[in-house]
Amino acid sequence: MKQAQFGFWLQQSLLFIGLRPWVWIGYSLFIAVILLLGRISPLMGIFSAVVCLFVGVGIAKYIDVNYSSETPIGFFWAVRQSLPLAIIAGTAVIVFWFVFMAIANIISGDYYKIGLFFFNWQFTAENLSHQSIHDIASWLYTYADVALIFSLLMLTTFGSWFSYPLMLFKNYSWSEAKAQGDWITAKNQKPMYRMLGFIFIHAVLCASIIPLFTPFLYMLVSTLMYLSYKDRTAEIKR
């Protein structure tokens, strides 16, 4: 089996957009709207961001199958297949995020901020007026960029990069997916570190320099997760 290369995964992910551009770009624009929830309710914003990230893996599968297979699958079927696991992942991230946030606010004495995690309407004239489009976009997507980094740290700490696709496409249990994913990651450490470094750097860039790219980064990460899993499928052993 050929050696894994991050450059190859990234190249394939960019070429992948051209297979079904209206689906890839359309879902990215859908994410762009959903991510705005973070400025109404941090809880809903973070939860929706994580769900969109992992449902995107199913969307990538839909694009791939409908381009390369004679037996295509339906778009909404792909979403329904991905949604249950994505909701579980979103719930897990929310629980950990809330615990960390609550402990930090209790220690600092800012108890009122705990309630703001559930509802905090920020679409006010004060926040939106007299600012450039870049500043508003950066403000809108800050939660999403942080949520992406936090989600991937959680995934690689308590599972592996390959855990979600293994559970989604191979019906592995969490423990099986973690063990198998850790094994594959160990065999491909160099490209994996490069890929995660690429994602983290671009998440930081999105938070400060190119905020409007944030929704597309989410879909790019989903695509990378699917294509890197597909590329390493031959290494997967039951």
Residue frames as qw, qx, qy, qz and C-alpha x, y, z in Angstrom:
[[0.000, 0.887, 0.462, 0.000, 0.00, 0.00, 0.00],
 [0.387, 0.602, -0.042, 0.697, 1.32, 3.45, -0.90],
 [0.376, -0.220, -0.478, 0.763, 2.64, 5.66, 1.86],
 [0.044, -0.864, -0.497, 0.069, 0.23, 8.25, 3.24],
 [0.372, 0.089, 0.043, 0.923, 0.97, 11.87, 2.33],
 [0.050, 0.645, 0.463, -0.606, -0.81, 14.94, 3.64],
 [0.085, 0.412, -0.349, -0.837, -0.14, 16.79, 0.39],
 [0.130, -0.122, -0.876, -0.447, -2.02, 14.09, -1.50],
 [0.073, -0.561, -0.782, 0.260, -4.98, 14.24, 0.92],
 [0.030, 0.628, 0.162, -0.760, -5.15, 18.03, 0.61],
 [0.092, 0.246, -0.595, -0.759, -4.86, 17.93, -3.18],
 [0.123, -0.289, -0.917, -0.246, -7.62, 15.33, -3.41],
 [0.046, -0.611, -0.623, 0.486, -9.81, 17.38, -1.06],
 [0.095, 0.540, -0.097, -0.831, -9.47, 20.48, -3.22],
 [0.169, 0.091, -0.767, -0.612, -10.14, 18.49, -6.40],
 [0.009, -0.358, -0.919, 0.166, -13.09, 16.90, -4.61],
 [0.186, 0.511, 0.291, -0.787, -14.92, 20.24, -4.63],
 [0.281, 0.349, -0.480, -0.755, -15.20, 20.02, -8.40],
 [0.008, -0.126, -0.982, -0.138, -17.04, 16.68, -8.32],
 [0.151, -0.711, -0.666, -0.168, -20.25, 18.22, -7.00],
 [0.249, 0.181, -0.193, 0.932, -19.48, 21.93, -6.46],
 [0.405, -0.478, -0.205, -0.752, -23.10, 22.89, -5.81],
 [0.797, -0.451, -0.402, -0.033, -23.30, 20.33, -2.98],
 [0.669, -0.097, -0.317, 0.665, -19.91, 21.15, -1.44],
 [0.118, 0.223, -0.060, 0.966, -20.31, 24.92, -1.64],
 [0.491, -0.500, -0.356, -0.619, -24.03, 24.78, -0.82],
 [0.758, -0.460, -0.439, 0.142, -23.40, 22.85, 2.38],
 [0.496, -0.019, -0.244, 0.833, -20.60, 25.28, 3.29],
 [0.136, -0.363, -0.104, -0.916, -23.01, 28.20, 2.91],
 [0.678, -0.516, -0.433, -0.294, -25.55, 26.33, 5.05],
 [0.700, -0.279, -0.397, 0.524, -22.85, 25.98, 7.71],
 [0.237, 0.247, -0.069, 0.937, -22.15, 29.72, 7.42],
 [0.440, -0.513, -0.205, -0.708, -25.72, 30.46, 8.52],
 [0.806, -0.417, -0.419, -0.008, -25.82, 27.81, 11.26],
 [0.621, -0.006, -0.362, 0.696, -22.60, 29.10, 12.81],
 [0.074, -0.509, 0.010, -0.858, -24.31, 32.44, 13.52],
 [0.690, -0.560, -0.408, -0.211, -26.19, 30.70, 16.36],
 [0.663, -0.106, -0.415, 0.614, -23.09, 31.17, 18.49],
 [0.090, 0.181, -0.141, 0.969, -24.00, 34.84, 18.93],
 [0.587, -0.415, -0.227, -0.657, -27.46, 33.94, 20.21],
 [0.855, -0.446, 0.188, -0.187, -26.67, 30.92, 22.34],
 [0.039, 0.655, -0.753, -0.049, -23.08, 29.70, 22.75],
 [0.579, -0.079, 0.792, -0.176, -24.45, 26.26, 23.64],
 [0.738, 0.529, 0.380, -0.175, -26.48, 26.00, 20.44],
 [0.377, 0.845, -0.336, -0.176, -23.74, 27.58, 18.36],
 [0.145, -0.547, 0.824, 0.018, -21.06, 25.13, 19.49],
 [0.636, 0.106, 0.742, -0.184, -23.40, 22.14, 19.32],
 [0.682, 0.671, 0.192, -0.219, -24.54, 23.03, 15.79],
 [0.221, 0.802, -0.530, -0.166, -20.96, 23.65, 14.65],
 [0.317, -0.348, 0.882, -0.012, -19.83, 20.19, 15.79],
 [0.678, 0.345, 0.616, -0.206, -22.88, 18.52, 14.25],
 [0.555, 0.792, -0.072, -0.244, -22.28, 20.31, 10.94],
 [0.015, -0.686, 0.715, 0.133, -18.62, 19.24, 10.99],
 [0.372, -0.151, 0.916, -0.020, -19.41, 15.54, 11.36],
 [0.659, 0.542, 0.453, -0.257, -22.48, 15.52, 9.10],
 [0.321, 0.806, -0.357, -0.348, -20.08, 16.97, 6.52],
 [0.239, -0.359, 0.889, 0.156, -18.24, 13.63, 6.53],
 [0.524, 0.360, 0.764, -0.113, -21.47, 11.97, 5.39],
 [0.446, 0.820, 0.064, -0.353, -21.93, 14.67, 2.75],
 [0.033, 0.664, -0.676, -0.318, -18.42, 13.92, 1.46],
 [0.393, -0.008, 0.918, 0.048, -19.36, 10.25, 1.23],
 [0.526, 0.641, 0.482, -0.282, -22.50, 11.24, -0.70],
 [0.303, 0.826, -0.283, -0.383, -20.47, 13.28, -3.18],
 [0.135, -0.475, 0.841, 0.219, -17.95, 10.49, -3.67],
 [0.459, 0.179, 0.869, -0.057, -20.48, 7.69, -4.13],
 [0.506, 0.719, 0.380, -0.287, -22.68, 9.67, -6.50],
 [0.240, 0.801, -0.414, -0.360, -19.68, 10.56, -8.65],
 [0.062, 0.497, -0.854, -0.144, -17.96, 7.19, -8.78],
 [0.312, 0.058, 0.932, -0.176, -20.66, 4.55, -8.24],
 [0.245, -0.174, -0.693, -0.655, -23.43, 3.20, -10.43],
 [0.424, -0.585, -0.691, -0.032, -25.64, 2.88, -7.34],
 [0.073, 0.459, -0.190, 0.865, -25.95, 6.45, -6.02],
 [0.285, -0.453, -0.732, 0.422, -27.27, 7.33, -2.58],
 [0.055, -0.848, -0.395, -0.350, -29.72, 10.08, -1.67],
 [0.177, 0.538, -0.295, 0.769, -28.56, 13.34, -0.12],
 [0.545, -0.525, 0.179, -0.629, -31.03, 13.26, 2.78],
 [0.964, -0.151, -0.220, 0.001, -30.28, 9.57, 3.35],
 [0.637, 0.294, -0.368, 0.610, -26.62, 10.49, 3.82],
 [0.144, -0.536, 0.265, -0.789, -27.59, 13.25, 6.27],
 [0.805, -0.404, -0.018, -0.434, -29.87, 10.93, 8.26],
 [0.921, 0.012, -0.314, 0.232, -27.14, 8.29, 8.46],
 [0.467, 0.344, -0.353, 0.734, -24.62, 10.82, 9.76],
 [0.282, -0.663, -0.004, -0.693, -26.88, 12.78, 12.11],
 [0.813, -0.538, -0.194, -0.106, -27.21, 10.42, 15.13],
 [0.803, -0.122, -0.149, 0.564, -23.45, 10.05, 15.64],
 [0.265, 0.477, -0.005, 0.838, -22.92, 13.75, 14.92],
 [0.471, -0.708, -0.123, -0.511, -25.46, 14.65, 17.63],
 [0.866, -0.427, -0.164, 0.200, -23.67, 12.40, 20.12],
 [0.639, 0.142, -0.073, 0.752, -20.35, 14.07, 19.25],
 [0.020, -0.619, -0.078, -0.781, -21.91, 17.53, 19.59],
 [0.673, -0.669, -0.175, -0.261, -23.40, 16.64, 22.97],
 [0.849, -0.241, -0.159, 0.442, -20.06, 15.34, 24.25],
 [0.426, 0.324, -0.035, 0.844, -18.24, 18.52, 23.20],
 [0.291, -0.688, -0.140, -0.649, -20.94, 20.69, 24.81],
 [0.796, -0.566, -0.215, 0.003, -20.71, 18.80, 28.11],
 [0.747, -0.118, -0.104, 0.646, -16.93, 19.13, 28.32],
 [0.211, 0.485, 0.086, 0.845, -17.04, 22.77, 27.21],
 [0.460, -0.722, -0.203, -0.475, -19.68, 23.61, 29.82],
 [0.823, -0.471, -0.203, 0.244, -17.74, 21.90, 32.61],
 [0.607, 0.064, -0.042, 0.791, -14.54, 23.77, 31.78],
 [0.006, 0.561, 0.164, 0.812, -16.38, 27.07, 31.39],
 [0.600, -0.697, -0.271, -0.284, -18.39, 26.63, 34.61],
 [0.791, -0.364, -0.189, 0.455, -15.30, 25.77, 36.67],
 [0.443, 0.225, 0.030, 0.867, -13.42, 28.79, 35.26],
 [0.194, -0.618, -0.200, -0.735, -16.30, 31.15, 36.03],
 [0.724, -0.625, -0.289, -0.040, -16.80, 29.75, 39.52],
 [0.725, -0.185, -0.142, 0.648, -13.11, 30.23, 40.29],
 [0.258, 0.264, 0.093, 0.924, -13.17, 33.80, 38.94],
 [0.052, 0.397, 0.572, -0.716, -16.45, 34.60, 40.69],
 [0.305, 0.187, -0.317, -0.879, -18.28, 35.41, 37.43],
 [0.349, 0.190, 0.892, -0.214, -21.26, 33.19, 38.20],
 [0.503, 0.596, 0.229, -0.582, -23.61, 35.12, 35.91],
 [0.272, 0.541, -0.624, -0.494, -21.58, 34.05, 32.86],
 [0.243, -0.005, 0.970, -0.005, -22.68, 30.44, 33.38],
 [0.449, 0.573, 0.579, -0.367, -26.25, 31.39, 32.43],
 [0.313, 0.731, -0.243, -0.556, -25.02, 33.31, 29.38],
 [0.169, -0.261, 0.897, 0.315, -23.75, 30.02, 27.98],
 [0.324, 0.406, 0.853, -0.046, -27.37, 29.01, 27.33],
 [0.268, 0.816, 0.457, 0.232, -28.65, 32.32, 25.96],
 [0.345, -0.578, 0.031, 0.739, -26.75, 35.48, 25.12],
 [0.478, 0.775, 0.383, 0.158, -28.29, 37.61, 22.39],
 [0.463, -0.482, 0.161, 0.726, -25.48, 39.68, 20.89],
 [0.329, 0.440, 0.527, 0.648, -26.99, 40.98, 17.67],
 [0.139, -0.839, -0.343, 0.399, -27.19, 44.54, 18.94],
 [0.376, 0.909, 0.039, 0.178, -26.51, 47.87, 17.26],
 [0.352, -0.850, 0.387, 0.064, -23.51, 48.33, 19.53],
 [0.690, -0.259, 0.627, 0.253, -21.87, 45.15, 18.23],
 [0.641, 0.429, 0.563, 0.295, -22.79, 45.59, 14.57],
 [0.250, 0.956, 0.145, 0.055, -22.48, 49.32, 13.88],
 [0.017, 0.934, -0.356, -0.014, -19.36, 51.24, 12.88],
 [0.621, -0.387, 0.655, 0.189, -17.40, 48.10, 12.06],
 [0.299, 0.463, -0.648, -0.526, -15.91, 46.82, 8.85],
 [0.894, 0.086, -0.247, -0.364, -17.23, 43.66, 7.18],
 [0.593, 0.310, -0.688, 0.280, -14.01, 41.90, 8.21],
 [0.083, -0.268, 0.645, -0.711, -14.47, 42.84, 11.87],
 [0.727, -0.056, 0.162, -0.665, -18.12, 41.76, 11.90],
 [0.863, 0.202, -0.434, -0.162, -17.27, 38.44, 10.20],
 [0.385, 0.322, -0.733, 0.459, -14.45, 37.83, 12.67],
 [0.348, -0.196, 0.515, -0.759, -16.80, 38.56, 15.57],
 [0.818, 0.042, -0.085, -0.568, -19.53, 36.30, 14.14],
 [0.903, 0.188, -0.382, -0.058, -17.33, 33.24, 13.67],
 [0.031, -0.629, 0.668, -0.397, -15.04, 33.40, 16.70],
 [0.731, -0.216, 0.514, -0.393, -17.01, 30.67, 18.51],
 [0.928, 0.343, -0.003, -0.146, -16.92, 28.46, 15.43],
 [0.509, 0.646, -0.523, 0.224, -13.13, 28.70, 15.04],
 [0.244, -0.485, 0.705, -0.457, -12.56, 27.92, 18.71],
 [0.846, -0.011, 0.347, -0.404, -15.16, 25.12, 18.58],
 [0.837, 0.467, -0.281, -0.053, -13.35, 23.52, 15.64],
 [0.277, 0.571, -0.683, 0.361, -10.02, 23.46, 17.46],
 [0.475, -0.320, 0.614, -0.544, -11.62, 22.25, 20.70],
 [0.913, 0.146, 0.109, -0.366, -13.56, 19.51, 18.89],
 [0.761, 0.477, -0.431, 0.083, -10.47, 18.16, 17.16],
 [0.027, 0.518, -0.711, 0.475, -8.48, 18.24, 20.39],
 [0.695, -0.153, 0.472, -0.521, -11.29, 16.31, 22.10],
 [0.914, 0.311, -0.103, -0.238, -11.49, 13.85, 19.20],
 [0.633, 0.506, -0.542, 0.223, -7.77, 13.13, 19.08],
 [0.151, -0.476, 0.672, -0.546, -7.50, 12.95, 22.88],
 [0.619, -0.060, 0.612, -0.488, -10.42, 10.64, 23.66],
 [0.865, 0.371, 0.322, -0.105, -10.63, 8.94, 20.29],
 [0.498, -0.203, 0.505, 0.675, -8.73, 9.35, 17.04],
 [0.210, 0.388, -0.309, -0.843, -9.01, 11.20, 13.76],
 [0.324, 0.044, -0.816, -0.476, -10.48, 8.05, 12.22],
 [0.145, 0.161, 0.856, -0.470, -12.94, 7.24, 15.03],
 [0.480, 0.413, 0.257, -0.730, -15.97, 8.98, 13.53],
 [0.578, 0.391, -0.488, -0.524, -15.74, 7.52, 9.98],
 [0.204, 0.140, -0.967, 0.060, -15.01, 4.07, 11.42],
 [0.243, 0.259, 0.750, -0.559, -18.14, 4.26, 13.55],
 [0.498, 0.481, 0.058, -0.719, -20.21, 5.74, 10.73],
 [0.600, 0.472, -0.483, -0.429, -19.10, 3.58, 7.82],
 [0.427, 0.232, -0.871, 0.062, -17.93, 0.39, 9.56],
 [0.716, -0.514, -0.248, -0.402, -20.37, 0.33, 12.51],
 [0.543, 0.133, -0.636, 0.531, -17.51, 0.06, 14.98],
 [0.502, -0.772, -0.369, 0.127, -18.14, 0.67, 18.66],
 [0.046, -0.972, 0.192, -0.124, -16.35, 3.64, 20.25],
 [0.627, -0.587, 0.493, 0.135, -13.68, 1.42, 21.83],
 [0.797, 0.218, 0.465, 0.318, -13.09, -0.47, 18.55],
 [0.414, 0.857, 0.136, 0.274, -12.91, 2.75, 16.57],
 [0.261, -0.918, 0.298, -0.022, -10.47, 4.28, 19.04],
 [0.729, -0.361, 0.534, 0.229, -8.18, 1.24, 19.05],
 [0.713, 0.410, 0.445, 0.354, -8.24, 0.87, 15.27],
 [0.231, 0.948, 0.074, 0.207, -7.92, 4.61, 14.71],
 [0.420, -0.823, 0.367, 0.109, -4.96, 4.88, 17.09],
 [0.774, -0.104, 0.535, 0.324, -3.27, 2.02, 15.24],
 [0.570, 0.657, 0.336, 0.361, -3.73, 3.67, 11.85],
 [0.038, -0.991, 0.072, -0.102, -2.60, 7.03, 13.22],
 [0.621, -0.618, 0.425, 0.228, 0.55, 5.47, 14.69],
 [0.733, 0.148, 0.514, 0.420, 1.42, 4.08, 11.24],
 [0.365, 0.652, 0.336, 0.573, 0.88, 7.49, 9.61],
 [0.399, -0.683, -0.307, 0.529, 2.11, 9.93, 12.22],
 [0.322, -0.200, 0.229, 0.897, 3.96, 12.34, 9.92],
 [0.064, -0.353, -0.535, -0.765, 1.06, 13.15, 7.55],
 [0.377, -0.689, -0.619, -0.013, -1.38, 13.17, 10.47],
 [0.406, -0.569, -0.207, 0.684, 0.64, 15.78, 12.37],
 [0.174, -0.028, 0.354, 0.919, 0.97, 17.86, 9.24],
 [0.181, -0.515, -0.661, -0.514, -2.76, 17.71, 8.59],
 [0.414, -0.730, -0.502, 0.209, -3.73, 18.66, 12.16],
 [0.382, -0.402, -0.004, 0.832, -1.15, 21.45, 12.13],
 [0.066, 0.217, 0.513, 0.828, -2.61, 22.73, 8.85],
 [0.293, -0.658, -0.635, -0.280, -6.12, 22.74, 10.30],
 [0.456, -0.672, -0.358, 0.461, -5.15, 24.45, 13.56],
 [0.314, -0.215, 0.167, 0.910, -3.14, 27.14, 11.75],
 [0.063, -0.331, -0.552, -0.763, -6.02, 27.86, 9.38],
 [0.366, -0.704, -0.608, 0.000, -8.51, 27.96, 12.26],
 [0.399, -0.568, -0.162, 0.701, -6.34, 30.64, 13.88],
 [0.171, -0.016, 0.393, 0.903, -6.08, 32.50, 10.58],
 [0.172, -0.553, -0.680, -0.450, -9.86, 32.34, 10.18],
 [0.395, -0.718, -0.489, 0.298, -10.31, 33.83, 13.64],
 [0.321, -0.654, -0.003, 0.685, -8.10, 36.79, 12.84],
 [0.104, -0.379, 0.469, 0.791, -7.43, 37.31, 9.14],
 [0.298, 0.017, -0.685, -0.664, -9.85, 35.39, 6.89],
 [0.383, 0.060, 0.702, -0.598, -13.03, 34.88, 8.98],
 [0.700, 0.339, -0.037, -0.628, -15.30, 34.41, 5.95],
 [0.492, 0.352, -0.780, -0.161, -13.36, 31.24, 5.11],
 [0.343, -0.252, 0.762, -0.487, -14.50, 29.59, 8.39],
 [0.819, 0.176, 0.307, -0.451, -17.56, 27.72, 6.98],
 [0.758, 0.530, -0.361, -0.116, -15.47, 26.44, 4.06],
 [0.084, 0.522, -0.799, 0.287, -12.76, 25.31, 6.48],
 [0.646, -0.102, 0.590, -0.474, -15.38, 23.21, 8.28],
 [0.888, 0.369, 0.086, -0.259, -16.34, 21.44, 5.06],
 [0.488, 0.652, -0.576, 0.074, -12.68, 21.10, 4.07],
 [0.239, -0.418, 0.798, -0.363, -11.96, 19.36, 7.40],
 [0.802, 0.117, 0.428, -0.400, -14.94, 17.04, 6.87],
 [0.787, 0.564, -0.206, -0.140, -13.64, 16.23, 3.38],
 [0.210, 0.626, -0.722, 0.208, -10.11, 15.61, 4.70],
 [0.527, -0.252, 0.704, -0.403, -11.51, 13.28, 7.35],
 [0.873, 0.291, 0.254, -0.297, -13.42, 11.26, 4.77],
 [0.699, 0.642, -0.315, -0.019, -10.67, 11.10, 2.13],
 [0.019, 0.600, -0.758, 0.257, -7.88, 10.28, 4.59],
 [0.683, -0.096, 0.628, -0.361, -10.09, 7.51, 6.00],
 [0.859, 0.457, 0.078, -0.215, -10.82, 6.23, 2.49],
 [0.440, 0.723, -0.530, 0.060, -7.12, 6.35, 1.57],
 [0.079, -0.452, 0.828, -0.323, -6.19, 4.26, 4.61],
 [0.847, -0.069, 0.048, -0.526, -9.10, 1.79, 4.31],
 [0.822, 0.265, -0.505, 0.014, -6.77, -1.06, 3.34],
 [0.220, 0.370, -0.706, 0.562, -5.03, -0.72, 6.71],
 [0.587, -0.274, 0.293, -0.704, -8.28, -1.30, 8.60],
 [0.419, 0.057, -0.905, -0.045, -8.61, -4.79, 10.04],
 [0.679, -0.476, -0.161, -0.535, -11.54, -6.11, 11.99]]
